[in-house]
Amino acid sequence: MLVTAYFAIIVLLALCVGLEFTARSLTPPQSAPTAVANPAFRRFQRIFLQAYLLALWADWLQGPYLYKLYRHYSFLESQIAILYVCGLASCVLFAPFSGWLHQVFGRRQTCLLFCVSYSACCLTKLSRDYFVLIVGRVLGGLSTSLLATTFEAWYVHRHVEVHDFPKEWIPSTFAKAATWNHGLAVGAGLVANLLAEWLHLGPVAPFLLAVPFLACCGWVVLTEWGKEEAEGGPEGDKQTLLLGTPNGSVARLSAKERFSRSCSEGLRCLLSDRRVLLLGGVQALFESVLYIFVFLWTPVLDPHGPPLGIVFSCLMAASMVGSLLYRLATSTRYRLQPGHLLCLAVLMAFFSLFMLTFSTVPGQPKPHDSFLAFLLLELACGLYFPSVSFLQGRVIPEEKRAGVLAWFRLPLHLLACLGLLALHGEVSGTGGGEAGGGTRHMFGGCAVMMLAALMAVVSLFTLGRNDTDLRLEGIRGEGEM
């Protein structure tokens, strides 16, 4: 597995470079010339990306060795499953409120809260106490929810409400962030592997390295974003909420009302439009499987001695290949529809999970086949995310999108929690520390879930066969964010 992992990362990185140059030759730059030439916009974009990319880098550093760290502390697989469930459960708890928090406390202050909570989450990894680690997982769930919403909310608010830049310039910033995000994910695996294995600092080292980067992120938010808000006008994010009230009570109430209204309107949209309901079903099934995969890939491969950081980089590079293939497939030369690519992604994911039910047979493991199946699953992810993002942008009204996506995430996290709890119960019932047949059964269950997602995709496009909202027309790249 050692040679296989190093060979795979070389091949995948070379493939990424080749596809990137090909995609650039076939697709024009997404940024409008006026945006590129506008120094105020470029400065605003730069100070946002400085903080946001530091936050993403710190997040990715924690990916490769989380399971390995818990095993290093001699916890059983069933105990580790509960730790993962605590993280997912906290996501379920905090995700609906993450958008409300920045309305009450202010967007910049909530970004600072992210830096503090995620740093505390990383520092809990120094403890071998199970309760402390559970607290760390809860803080991790809060931080993940804030990362997914708060930074983007600050940027969009400042872009539109303060600077009055055209809305058409927003995708250029998030396209840059997405491009950098893939590279950061691959690099994080290499750096984590360097610290944990080459320098023999142990699996806790990447978590400790994330803390200074989170501190740098907080410093940029505190200084550069504070200067940005001062130059934008006397009203900060929080002051805008407190306008007209001496103590803020009325403004806080209105924030709660906005949150409640967003949830109710999102649920109404979800139940009234069958396209939205089917798309939500696809997202819940596909992404809950990914959460289970995040838990299972390490115990499947680790007994065979691969460098986990390099394996993580391989998985992220495979996802990057899928994203680049999406750009090529939807370019003006090939003109494939995002809906077809979504169907292909779900089919590939189903096939990879089907492979895993045979490569993880107890007593007869096939680690190379499992590694190949994991790469195929990540390749499917690279196709899936831009495809589903494009469709969400077409079928969900912009003013209701936050509420609808919050409802999408609820069954997603619940399904993942139930899957991990089922694995915990099966492992506990054996009285041993290894999953054994439980891992294989879990992959079989995930394959069934992916088959259900495939049926939902087919139903969606049977329903909207002649629906122009679901088709890529004269505009390219709307689904890449």
C-alpha positions in Angstrom: 0.0 0.0 0.0 2.9 2.4 0.6 4.1 2.2 -3.0 0.6 2.3 -4.3 -0.3 5.5 -2.4 2.8 7.4 -3.6 2.3 6.2 -7.2 -1.3 7.2 -7.1 -0.6 10.8 -5.8 1.9 11.4 -8.6 -0.5 10.2 -11.3 -3.4 12.1 -9.9 -1.5 15.4 -9.5 -0.2 15.1 -13.1 -3.8 14.4 -14.2 -5.0 17.5 -12.3 -2.4 19.7 -13.9 -3.2 18.4 -17.4 -7.0 18.8 -16.9 -6.5 22.3 -15.5 -4.6 23.5 -18.5 -7.2 21.9 -20.8 -10.1 23.4 -18.9 -8.5 26.9 -19.1 -8.0 26.6 -22.8 -11.7 25.6 -23.3 -13.3 28.0 -20.8 -12.9 31.8 -20.7 -12.2 33.4 -17.3 -15.3 33.8 -15.3 -14.5 37.3 -13.9 -15.8 40.3 -15.7 -13.1 42.6 -17.1 -14.5 45.5 -15.1 -14.1 43.4 -11.9 -10.5 42.6 -12.7 -9.7 46.2 -13.4 -11.5 47.6 -10.3 -8.8 48.1 -7.6 -11.4 48.5 -4.8 -13.0 45.2 -5.7 -9.6 43.4 -5.9 -8.6 44.7 -2.5 -11.9 43.7 -1.0 -11.7 40.2 -2.6 -8.1 39.8 -1.3 -8.8 40.6 2.3 -11.7 38.2 2.3 -9.7 35.3 0.7 -6.8 35.8 3.1 -9.0 35.0 6.1 -11.3 32.4 4.3 -8.4 30.4 2.9 -6.6 30.3 6.3 -9.8 28.9 7.8 -10.2 26.3 5.1 -6.5 25.3 5.4 -6.9 24.8 9.2 -10.0 22.7 8.6 -8.4 20.4 6.0 -5.3 19.8 8.3 -7.6 18.0 10.7 -8.9 15.5 8.1 -6.3 12.8 7.6 -5.5 11.7 11.2 -8.7 12.2 13.3 -9.6 8.5 13.4 -5.9 7.5 13.8 -5.6 9.8 16.8 -8.5 8.2 18.6 -7.1 4.7 17.8 -3.7 6.0 19.1 -5.5 6.8 22.4 -6.6 3.1 22.5 -10.3 3.8 22.0 -12.5 1.0 20.5 -14.1 1.5 17.1 -17.5 1.6 18.7 -16.3 4.4 21.0 -14.8 6.3 18.0 -18.2 5.9 16.2 -19.9 7.7 19.2 -17.3 10.5 18.9 -18.2 10.9 15.3 -21.9 10.8 16.1 -21.4 13.6 18.6 -19.8 15.7 15.9 -22.6 15.1 13.5 -25.3 15.6 16.1 -23.8 19.0 17.0 -23.9 19.9 13.3 -27.7 19.0 13.3 -28.1 21.2 16.4 -26.0 24.2 15.3 -26.6 24.2 11.5 -30.1 25.8 11.6 -28.8 28.5 14.1 -25.5 29.3 12.4 -27.2 31.7 10.0 -29.1 33.3 12.9 -26.0 33.8 15.0 -24.4 36.2 12.6 -27.6 38.2 12.4 -27.6 38.7 16.2 -23.9 39.0 17.0 -22.6 40.4 13.8 -20.9 38.6 10.9 -17.3 39.6 11.8 -17.8 38.7 15.4 -19.2 35.3 14.5 -16.2 34.7 12.3 -14.0 35.4 15.3 -16.1 33.0 17.3 -15.3 30.4 14.6 -11.6 30.9 15.1 -11.9 30.6 18.9 -14.2 27.5 18.9 -12.1 25.7 16.3 -8.9 26.4 18.1 -10.4 25.0 21.3 -11.6 22.0 19.4 -8.0 21.3 18.2 -6.6 21.8 21.7 -8.9 19.2 23.1 -7.1 16.6 21.0 -4.2 16.8 23.5 -6.4 15.1 26.1 -7.0 11.3 26.3 -10.1 11.9 28.4 -13.2 10.7 26.6 -15.5 13.4 27.9 -13.0 16.2 26.8 -12.9 14.6 23.3 -16.7 14.6 23.1 -16.6 18.3 24.0 -14.1 18.8 21.2 -16.4 17.1 18.8 -19.3 19.4 19.8 -17.1 22.4 19.3 -16.0 21.0 15.9 -19.7 20.7 14.9 -20.3 24.3 15.8 -17.2 25.4 14.0 -18.0 23.5 10.8 -21.5 25.0 10.8 -20.0 28.5 11.2 -17.4 27.9 8.5 -20.2 26.9 6.0 -22.2 30.0 6.5 -20.6 32.9 8.3 -17.7 33.8 6.0 -19.9 33.8 2.9 -22.5 35.8 4.7 -20.0 38.5 5.6 -18.6 38.7 2.0 -22.0 38.8 0.3 -23.3 41.5 2.8 -20.3 43.7 2.3 -20.2 43.1 -1.5 -23.8 44.1 -2.1 -24.9 46.3 0.8 -21.8 48.3 1.6 -19.7 48.5 -1.5 -22.6 48.2 -4.0 -20.5 46.0 -6.4 -22.5 44.2 -9.1 -23.9 40.9 -7.9 -22.5 39.3 -11.1 -19.0 39.7 -9.6 -19.7 37.5 -6.6 -19.2 34.1 -8.4 -15.6 35.2 -9.4 -14.6 35.3 -5.7 -16.1 32.0 -4.8 -14.7 30.4 -8.0 -11.2 31.5 -6.8 -12.0 30.1 -3.3 -13.1 26.8 -4.8 -10.0 26.5 -7.0 -7.7 27.2 -4.0 -9.8 24.9 -1.8 -8.9 21.8 -3.8 -5.2 22.7 -3.7 -5.3 23.3 0.0 -7.0 19.9 0.6 -4.3 18.1 -1.3 -1.5 20.1 0.4 -3.0 19.5 3.9 -2.7 15.8 3.5 1.0 16.1 2.5 1.8 18.4 5.4 -0.1 16.3 7.9 1.8 13.2 6.6 5.1 15.1 7.0 4.4 16.0 10.6 2.7 12.7 11.8 4.8 10.1 10.0 8.0 11.5 8.4 8.9 13.6 11.4 7.3 11.1 13.9 5.4 13.8 15.8 2.3 11.6 16.0 -1.3 12.0 14.8 -1.9 15.0 17.1 0.6 17.2 15.3 -1.7 18.3 12.4 -4.3 19.5 14.9 -1.8 21.6 16.8 -0.5 23.1 13.6 -4.0 24.2 12.7 -4.2 26.4 15.8 -1.7 29.1 14.7 -3.4 29.3 11.3 -6.7 29.8 13.0 -5.0 32.6 15.1 -3.8 34.2 11.8 -7.3 34.0 10.4 -8.7 35.6 13.5 -6.0 38.4 13.3 -6.9 39.1 9.7 -10.6 39.3 10.6 -9.9 41.5 13.6 -7.6 43.9 11.8 -8.2 43.9 8.0 -11.9 43.2 8.2 -12.3 45.8 11.0 -10.5 48.4 8.8 -12.7 47.3 5.9 -15.9 47.9 8.0 -14.6 51.3 9.2 -14.0 52.4 5.7 -17.3 51.0 4.5 -19.3 53.3 6.9 -20.1 53.9 10.5 -22.6 51.0 10.6 -21.1 47.7 11.3 -23.0 44.4 10.9 -24.1 44.4 14.5 -24.9 48.1 14.6 -27.2 47.6 11.6 -29.1 45.1 13.6 -29.3 47.3 16.7 -30.6 50.3 14.7 -33.4 52.2 16.5 -33.1 50.3 19.8 -31.1 51.4 22.8 -30.4 47.9 24.1 -30.9 45.7 21.0 -33.8 43.7 22.3 -36.1 44.6 19.4 -33.4 43.9 16.9 -32.7 40.6 18.4 -36.3 39.7 18.2 -36.5 40.7 14.6 -33.5 38.4 13.9 -35.4 35.6 15.5 -38.4 36.4 13.4 -36.3 36.4 10.3 -34.8 33.0 11.2 -38.3 31.6 11.9 -39.7 33.0 8.7 -36.7 31.7 6.7 -37.3 28.2 8.1 -41.1 28.2 7.5 -40.7 29.5 4.0 -38.0 27.0 3.3 -40.3 24.1 4.5 -43.2 25.5 2.4 -41.0 25.6 -0.7 -39.7 22.1 0.0 -43.2 20.6 0.3 -44.8 22.6 -2.6 -42.3 21.8 -5.3 -41.6 18.2 -6.0 -38.4 19.1 -7.9 -37.0 20.6 -4.7 -38.1 17.6 -2.6 -36.4 15.1 -4.9 -33.3 17.2 -5.0 -33.3 17.4 -1.3 -33.6 13.6 -1.1 -30.6 13.1 -3.4 -28.5 15.5 -1.3 -29.5 13.8 2.0 -28.8 10.3 0.7 -25.5 11.1 -1.1 -23.9 13.3 1.5 -24.9 11.2 4.5 -23.0 8.4 2.8 -20.0 10.7 2.5 -20.1 11.3 6.3 -20.1 7.5 6.9 -17.2 7.1 4.3 -15.2 9.8 6.2 -15.4 7.5 9.3 -14.7 4.2 7.5 -11.9 4.9 5.1 -9.2 4.9 7.8 -10.0 1.6 9.6 -10.3 -0.1 6.2 -6.9 1.0 4.9 -4.8 1.7 8.1 -4.2 -2.0 9.0 -2.3 -2.4 5.7 0.2 0.4 6.5 -0.4 3.2 4.0 0.7 6.7 4.8 -2.7 8.2 5.8 -1.8 11.8 4.8 -0.7 10.7 1.3 -3.9 8.6 1.0 -6.0 11.7 2.1 -4.2 13.8 -0.6 -5.0 11.1 -3.2 -8.7 11.2 -2.2 -8.7 15.0 -2.5 -6.9 15.0 -5.8 -9.4 12.5 -7.2 -12.2 14.9 -6.1 -10.3 17.7 -7.9 -10.1 15.5 -11.1 -13.9 15.1 -10.9 -14.4 18.9 -10.5 -12.1 19.6 -13.5 -14.0 17.0 -15.6 -17.2 18.8 -14.7 -15.7 22.0 -16.1 -14.7 20.3 -19.3 -17.9 18.4 -19.7 -20.1 21.6 -19.4 -17.8 23.7 -21.6 -18.9 25.1 -24.9 -17.1 22.3 -26.7 -18.9 19.3 -25.0 -22.1 20.9 -23.6 -23.1 18.1 -21.3 -26.0 18.9 -18.9 -25.3 19.1 -15.2 -28.3 16.8 -14.6 -26.6 14.0 -16.7 -23.4 14.5 -14.8 -25.3 14.3 -11.5 -26.8 11.0 -12.6 -23.3 9.7 -13.6 -21.8 10.8 -10.2 -24.5 8.9 -8.3 -24.0 5.8 -10.5 -20.2 5.9 -10.0 -20.7 6.3 -6.2 -23.1 3.3 -6.2 -20.6 1.2 -8.1 -17.7 2.1 -5.7 -19.8 1.2 -2.7 -20.8 -2.1 -4.4 -17.1 -2.8 -4.9 -16.4 -2.1 -1.2 -18.9 -4.7 -0.1 -16.6 -7.3 -1.8 -13.2 -5.8 -0.9 -14.0 -5.6 2.8 -15.0 -9.3 3.4 -13.8 -10.2 7.0 -10.6 -12.3 6.8 -10.2 -11.7 3.1 -9.6 -7.9 2.7 -8.5 -6.4 -0.6 -6.9 -3.1 0.4 -5.9 -2.2 -3.2 -9.5 -2.7 -4.4 -10.8 -0.7 -1.5 -8.4 2.2 -2.2 -9.5 2.2 -5.9 -13.1 2.2 -4.8 -12.5 5.2 -2.5 -10.8 7.1 -5.3 -13.8 6.4 -7.5 -16.1 7.7 -4.8 -14.1 10.9 -4.5 -14.1 11.3 -8.3 -17.9 11.0 -8.1 -17.9 13.7 -5.4 -16.0 16.1 -7.7 -18.8 15.7 -10.3 -21.6 15.7 -7.8 -21.1 19.0 -5.9 -21.0 21.4 -8.9 -23.9 19.5 -10.5 -26.1 19.7 -7.5 -25.1 23.3 -6.8 -26.2 24.3 -10.3 -29.6 22.5 -9.9 -30.2 24.1 -6.5 -29.5 27.5 -8.0 -32.1 26.8 -10.7 -35.0 25.2 -8.8 -34.7 27.0 -5.4 -35.7 30.7 -5.3 -32.8 32.8 -4.0 -34.7 34.4 -1.2 -35.7 30.9 0.1 -32.4 29.1 -0.5 -31.0 29.4 3.0 -34.1 28.0 4.7 -34.4 25.2 2.1 -30.8 24.1 2.5 -31.1 24.1 6.2 -34.0 21.6 5.9 -31.8 19.6 3.4 -29.1 19.3 6.0 -31.3 17.9 8.7 -32.1 14.5 7.2 -28.5 14.4 5.9 -26.9 14.5 9.3 -29.6 12.3 10.9 -29.0 9.6 8.3 -25.3 9.7 8.9 -25.8 9.6 12.7 -28.1 6.6 12.4 -25.6 4.8 10.2 -22.8 5.3 12.7 -25.0 4.3 15.6 -25.9 1.1 13.8 -22.2 0.4 13.3 -21.6 1.1 17.0 -24.3 -1.3 18.0 -23.0 -4.1 15.7 -19.4 -3.6 16.9 -20.5 -3.5 20.6 -22.5 -6.6 20.1 -19.4 -8.5 18.9 -17.6 -7.6 22.1 -14.5 -6.7 20.0 -12.7 -3.6 19.0 -12.9 -4.1 15.2 -15.9 -3.8 13.0 -15.3 -7.0 11.1 -18.4 -7.8 9.1 -20.0 -4.5 10.4 -17.9 -2.5 8.0 -19.0 -4.6 5.0 -22.6 -4.4 6.1 -22.3 -0.6 6.4 -21.0 -0.3 2.9 -23.8 -2.6 1.7 -26.3 -0.2 3.4 -24.6 2.8 1.8 -24.9 1.1 -1.6 -28.7 0.7 -1.0 -28.9 4.4 0.0 -27.0 5.4 -3.2 -29.4 3.3 -5.3 -32.3 5.2 -3.7 -30.5 8.5 -4.6 -30.1 7.2 -8.2 -33.8 6.5 -8.4 -34.5 10.1 -7.0 -32.3 11.6 -9.7 -34.1 9.6 -12.5 -37.4 10.7 -11.0 -36.3 14.3 -11.0 -35.4 14.3 -14.6 -38.4 12.3 -15.7 -40.5 14.9 -14.0 -38.6 17.8 -15.6 -37.8 16.3 -18.9 -38.7 19.5 -20.7 -37.9 21.9 -17.8 -35.5 24.5 -19.0 -34.7 25.4 -15.4 -32.8 22.1 -15.1 -30.8 22.6 -18.3 -27.6 24.5 -19.1 -28.4 27.0 -21.8 -26.4 29.9 -23.0 -24.5 30.5 -19.7 -21.6 28.3 -18.6 -20.3 27.6 -15.1 -23.3 28.7 -13.0 -23.0 25.4 -11.0 -19.3 25.6 -10.2 -19.6 27.5 -6.9 
